[in-house]
Amino acid sequence: MSILEIDDKGRLTIPKEIRESLNFGKKVLVINAGDHLKIIPLPSDPFKTLHGALNVNKPFRELRRRADLLAEDEAGK
């Protein structure tokens, strides 16, 4: 845990040890979680990260039909 200071321009410097341990690139996602912030490192190449994640051997119509059925089921709850 680190206590950090915010400069006059509202910037925060994340210590090098933390950046390196979490593989921070140049961008992070900052989420206002009410009483605290969540800082999530974003990959430098999001397409490389997603490579292979969307390999599907089903036709689009079948995927769409399943998504519609799931949405209808969720709406009925």
NORHU-V340853 format. One record per pair of residues at least 24 apart in sequence whose C-alpha atoms are under 10 Angstrom apart, sorted by the first residue. I is the first residue (numbers start at 1). J is the second residue. D is the distance in Angstrom with one decimal. If there is no record, write none. Layout:
i-><I | I>
j-><J | J>
d-><D | D>
//
This chain:
none
//
